[in-house]
């Protein structure tokens, strides 16, 4: 089953449910780390 969430869907969730959703995403933290870069590379 494939589910899509919009920004509005996520922001309308209760804080606890939103936190649980973000924490359940396995690649979310790794993705942020990969996407974070400074100007010198």
Secondary structure, 3 states (H helix, E strand, C coil): CCCCCCHHHHHCCCHHHHHHHHHHCCCHHHHHHHHCCCCCC
